[in-house]
Amino acid sequence: MSGSVKRIVIVGGGTAGWLAAARIAAAARPDTLNVTLIEAPDIPTIGVGEGTWPTMRRTLSRIGIIEAEFLTACDASFKQGSRFIGWRDGRDAYHHPFTPPVEGSAGALMAGWDGEGAFADAVCAQPSVAERALAPRQPAMPDYAGAVNYAYHLDAGKFAGLLRAHATERLGVVHVADHVEHVVPGEGDTIAAVATRTNGDIAGDLFIDCTGHAALLIGGHYGVPFVDRSDVLFNDRALAVQVPVAPGSPITAVTDATAHEAGWIWDIGLPTRRGVGCVYASAHMSDDCAAAVLTDYLRRTAPDCDPAALSFRQLQFRSGHRERFWVGNCLAIGLSAGFLEPLEASAIVLIELSLDALVEDFPADRAAMAGAARRFDARFRQRWDRIVAFLKLHYALSERQGPYWQAHRDPASVPGDLAEMLTRWQHRAPMPSDFEAVDELFPAASHQYVLYGMGAPVPPPPAMRVEDETAVAERMAQLRQRARTLTASLPTNRTYLDNLAARPLLKEAR
């Protein structure tokens, strides 16, 4: 197989497909690639992933969307991390902020904190900002710059619409509204074209499978097996609902994740509504019981709303991923590659990271594709393993009672690498050397926030002297003043976003 890779065919729309189209088209040199996206006109997108990671700021900048346009078009708000409520014993709460702890070694952080108060509050100013529902930036700041690190909450359907318009109107992506009926094989294990119902065969050099759970190319054509991770992550269902909010009401700055007897509830604040969902394991909770749990939550957190007047949408899923992600000249991105329960919002960021890897190691010639595929598969198999282990960390340390939580603590359900690290962390804090990749999605800081948020004890003082202990203690003391400065100077999310919506949007020059 040889020849230049010039024709990119993306099968499937939604967030994955249109983000792929925009990212590839924006990254390509002029007149080097032809990007075509084929989207069935009558298949709705899943549209549940409403939380991003801070990587989205860089992605939007790379594809040329100005921040104000994104915020207004997608009914978006700012996200500064996650707040976990009731995960340890049912009475607790802790933050996993996006801003890392103050600079310093893990040993110095432990010495400076010493277990007094909440770990995140001791090492980071962001929880103080997030608790007050403040925006992470001032309106006069340059696009995608902030006083603290941040991501977004968004309307996934509107986001796909913005990406579609941007990709087709500004980046030259060809949009074909049609059904793919079958695959036309090429030589070896390649795809020559996909046959569509109305537009005939559409040929390509590289095909990107963004067909969601159907996985029409990677699963349907190539038959790549699905690796089920439900032995580690038990949740397999969710009830989702959109809750209207009153004008002028506060917009939370975090994703709230509230534990219940057999799962957890997400709560995401947008300017015009809240996205709320009850995630649960069908082996431990019936659908009716889950509906009752969600109804009770809404009565407590949205007293002006009648849950009986809202429509609950049920979603069924398996946590897992494909055994391989890139076969021949086909790469799976998004739900076709896999899906894990939405804890810590890994779905959209995995799309971004997959596209980053493709762009960085793009096979200029078809002969180079096999090597690119091997590197991609190795990198992302490790990445999925890491995410599974990190999500399991939230459950493995819980002291909550009941069959569901006890099953999560069963050593047989804890991945071996995580079990080994939990033993290691009894003697010292998580540190960067515990994680091999330079671009870890959940680095040592994330593990520290969750580990100590869940009540893990401070490790005993080390035998070796901690050289930066004094400097780190000084930085931690300065955090209190920084928190006061930030909370006094930043506007609320509501004020920022309402003011943005009220003024004319300066459109980017086309």
N, C-alpha and C positions, 0 to 999 in steps of 0.2 A: 504494500500500500504506500503510495507516494503521491506527491503533488501538494501545492500550497493549500492551506486551510483558509478559505475566503468566504464560504457560504455557511452562516450560522443559522440553524433552524431551531427555534424554541417551540416546543409543543406544550400548550397550556398557558393560561394567563394568570390572573390573581397576583398576589404579592410576589411570589417566587418568579413567575414568568416575566412580569413587567419590570421587576427590579433587575433581572438578568438582562433583559433587552436594553434597558437604559444604561446599566453599568458597562456592558460590553461595547455598545455603540459609542458611549462617551470616552471610553479608554482607547479605542482604536484610532490609529492614524488616519487622516482623511483618505478616502477612496481605497482602503485596504480590505474592508470587510463589508459584506451584505448581511444584514440581520433581519430575519423574518420571524414573526411570531404568529402561530396558528392557534386560534382560540375558538372553541365551540361556542356558538352564540346563545345557547339555551341551557348551559350547565352553570349553576350558581357556584361561586367560590365559597370556601369554608368560612372565611372572614371572621375568625375568632381571635387570632393573634393580635392583641392590641397594645402590647408592651414591647419596647425595643431596648437595646443596649446603647451606651454612648458611642459605639462605632457608627451608629446611624448618622450622626452629625458629619462625620468624614465622608460617608457614602453619599449623602445628599449633596455635599459640596463638590464631590468628584463628578457627579452627573449633572451639576449645573442648576440645581433648584435652590432659589433663595429661601432663607429660613422663614420669613414672614409669609411667603406664598404657601409653603408647606403647612405651617401652623393653621392658617385660615382655611385652606382647601380641605384639610383632613380632620377638622374639628379636633385638633391635637392640643395636648397640654404637656407640661414638663414632668419628667419622672426623675427622681433623685435616688432611687434604690427601692428596696422592699422592706416592709415592716411585717414581722412575723408575730402573730398574736396567739397565745395559748399553746404554742408548740411544745414547750418543755413540760408544763404541768397543768395547763389550762388557765393559769392566772398571770402569766408572764407576757412580756412583749420585748422585742429587740429589733434593731435596725441592721440591715446589710446595705450600707451606703455605697455609692459609686466612687466617692473620693477615698483613696487609700489612707491608711494611718500615717501619722507624721513619719518623716524619714528616720530610719534607724534600724538596728538589728532586732531580730525577734526577741532575743534575750533582754535587750534594753527596754523594749515595749512592755514586756512582762514585769520587769522591775519597776517601771514607772507607773504601771497600772496597779499591780499587786492585788487585783481582785476587788478593789473598792469601787462600787458603782458599776454602771454598765460599761463594758469594754469599748463599744463604739463611741460613746460619749467622751471617754477618756482620751481617745487617740485621734478623733476626727471632729471637726466643727459642723459637718453636714447634718447630723441628726437634729441639731438645734434649729437649723434652717427648715428642714423637712417637717418637723413637728408643727411648725407655725404655718404650713402650707404656703411658703414663700417661693417665688420664682428664683431660678439659679443665676439670673443675669439681669442687668439693667437694659432698657430698650436701646440706649445709645451705644451699646457694645457692638463690635463687628459681628457679622453672622457667625453663628456656631461657637462663639466665645462665651465663657461664663465665669462667675466668681467661684463656683464649685462645679464639679463634674456632673453631667446630666445626660439624660436620654429623653424619650418621649412616650406618652400614651397617645393612641390615635384610633381613628375609625378605619379599620382595615379595608373596607369596601371603598371608601373615599380615597384612601392611599393608593390602591390599585388604579383607580380612575385618574388620579393626578399623574402617576407614572406612565399610564397609557398615553395621555395627552402629551406629556413631555417627550416621551420616546418617539412618537409618530410625528409630532409637529416640529420638534426642535432637533431631533437626533437622527432622523431619516429611517427609522425602523418601519418595515413594511408589516402591516397588520392584515392578516387573513382570517376572516370570520367564517369558519368551516369546521366540519367534523373530520377527524382522522379515522379512516375506516380500516386501514391495515398498513403494515410496514413492507417496503420493497427492499429485500436484502441486497447487499453489495457483496464484493469479494471478501472471503474470509469471514470474520465476525463483525463486519461493518454493516451500516444501513446506507443504502443508496438514496432512498427517498421515502417519504410518507405519502400514501395515497389518500386524497381528500374527496369528500362526496361531490363537491361542486367544482373545485379548482384543479382536479386531477392530481398528478404526482408533483410533489414539491421536493426537489433534490437539495442535498446539502453535503458539506464536508464534516461538520460537527453538529450533532443533534443534542439538545438539552431537554431532558424530560422534566417538565414542570406540571405533570398531569395529576398531581395530588396523590391521594391514597390509591387511586386506580393504577398508578405506575405503568402506564400503557407500554412504554418502551423498555425500561429497565426490568420490569417484572413480567409484563405481558409478552414482549417479544423475546427478551434474553432469558427470562426465567430465573433471574438472580434471586436466591432465597432471602426471606425476611428473617432476621435474627430477633427473636422475641426476648425482650428484657423484663417481662412481667414477673419473673422470679425474683427480681430486685425491687422493681417499682410496681406496686400492686394496682394502682388506680387505673380504671379502664372506661369510666363514664364521666360525663359532666352535664349539668343542667345550667344553661346560660340564659340571662335575662338582661334587658336594657331598662334602666330605671331613670325616668325623667327627673331633672333637678330644677329647683327654682332659680330664676335669674338672680345673680348677685350672690349666690351661695358659695361657700368656700370650695376650692378645687384641690383635692389632696395632692401632695407632691411625691407620693410613694405608691407602689402597688401594695395594698393590704392583703395579707394571706393569713386567714384565721382558721386555725385547726378545729376540726369537729371529730366526732367519735369514729369516723371511718374515712377521713380525708381532710379536705380544707376548702375554704371559700376565697376566691379572688374578688377584689373590689378595686376597680380602676376608675378614676375620675376624669371626665372630659368636660369641656365647657357647657355642653347641653344635656349631658346624661352621665350616668354611671354604668359601666359594664360590670356585671356581677355574675359569678358562676360558682356552682357547687361541684367540686371534683370529688369522686368517691370510687371505692372498689366494690364492684357488684357482688363479689364473694362475701363481703362483710356488711353490705347495706342494700336494701331494696330501693327501687326507683321511687316508690311512694314515700319511703322514709327520707330519702334525699330531698324530695320536694318539700317535705315538712321542715327539714333542717334549713333549707333555703328560705322558705316562707318565714320562719321564725327569725332568721337573720335580718330579713328585709323589714320586718315589723320593728326590730330593735334599732336598725340603722337608718331607716327611711320611714319615720312614723307618719308622714303626710301622704304616703303612697299606699294604695290598697293592693297587696300582692295578688289578690284574686282577679284583678283587672289586667294583670300582666301575663304575657305568654312566655312560658318556659320552653326553651329549645333543648332537646336532648341530643348529646353527641356521644358516640361510642368510638373508642380507639384502643389500639394496642401500643404500649411503649416498646419501641424497638427500631431497627434500621436494617437496611440492606446489607448483605454480606459483602458486596462490592458496590461501588458507586459509579465507577467509570468502566465501561466495557466497550471494546472496539472504539467506535467514534460516537458513543452516547454517554453523556454525563447526567446523572440524576441530581436534582437540586430541589430543596423544599420537601414537601410531604412525600414525594415519590422516593426520596432518599431515606426518610424515616421520620418518626415523631416521638417525642417524649412528653409526658404530662407537663402542663404549662408552668409548673413551678420554676421560678427564676427566668422565665421568658427566653428560652433558648431557641425557639423556632425561627424567628426572623433573623437573629444574629447568625445562625448557622447558614442561612441563605447568603448573607453578606460575606461570611468567611469563605464559603465555597467559591463565590465569585471572585474574591480577592485572590484565592489560590489559583483559579483559572487564569485570571489576567496576568498574574506575576509569572506563571510558568506556562504561558500560552504556547501550544505547539504550532510553530510557524509552518511546519511541513507535516503531512499525514504520517510520514515515516517516524516522526518524533512522538506520535500520539501514545504509543504503548508505554514509553518511559514516563510520560506525563501522567498517564493513568495509574501506573504503579506507585508513583510518588504521592498522588492524590489519595489513593485508597489507603496507603499506609498512614498518612497524616490524619485522615478523617476517621479511620477505625480507632486510632488512639484518642482522637478528640471525642468521639461518641462515648468511649469507655470512661473518659475523664468526667464527662457531664453526668453520666449515670451514677458514678461514684459520688460526685458532689451532691446531687439531688438526694441520694440515699443518706448522706451525712445529716440532713435535716431530720430524718426519721430515726436514725440509729441511736441518737442520744436522748430521745424523748423519754420522759418519765410518765407519760400518760398511760392510763390503764385501759383495758378492753382488748378483745382479741386482735383487732386490726393493728394497734400500736405494739402489742406484744409480739405479733408476727414479724413486724418490721425490725424488732430487736433480736430476732432469732439469728444466731451467727451464720446459719446456712444461707440466709438471704443477703448477707453483707459481702460484697466483692472482696476477693482476697487482698488486693492492693489497698483498699480502704481499711480493712481490718488491721493490716500491718502498720499503716500510718497512724491509726487510732492508738495502737500500742506505743508507737514511737512518740506520739504527742503527749503521752502521760508524763514524759520526762523532759520535753522541750516543746516550744511553740512551733507551729508550721512555719517553714522558711522557704525562700525561693528554690533552694537546692532540692526540695522535695518534688519539684515539678520540672520535668525535663525540657519541655518545649518553651521557646522564647516568647511565643504568642499564646500562652494559656488563656482560655476564656475566663476561667476561675482561678486566679493565681493564689499565692499564699495568703494575701490579704483577705480574699473572700473566705477562705477556710478559717482564718482567725475570727472574722466577724461571726460566722455561723457557729463555730466550735465554742467560743466563749459566750456568745449570745444564748446558746443552749445550756449554759451552766457548767461547762467543763472546768475543773479546778485549775488554778494557776500552777504550772510546773514548779517543782522545787528549785531553789537557786542552783545554778550550775557550778561545777568545780572550777571552771575557768573564769577568769575575770572578764567582765563585759566592758570593753574599752569605751563604748560610746554612751554608757549609762547616764552620765551627767548631762551630756548634750541633749539626749532624748528627753530627759526629765524637764529640761528647760523649754524644749519645744512643746511638750505637752502642757506645761504651765501657760505658755503663750496662747494655746488654743482657746482658753476661756475668753480672752480679750478678742480674739478673732471671731468667735461665735457671737459675742455681743455686737461687734462692728457689723457683721453680716446681717444679723437679725434687725438691726436698726436701719440698714441702708437699702435692703432689697424689697421690692414690691411684692404683694401677694400674687399667687398664680392668677386669681380672679381679676385683679386690677390690671395686670400685664396683658392678659389675653382679651379682656373686654376693651381695653384701649386700642389694642391691635385691630380688633374686629371693627372698631368704629371709624378708623381712618382709611382713606383710599390706599389701595395697595399699589406700590410702584412696581409695575411689571418689568421683568428682565427684558432687555433689548433682544429681539429675536434676530 
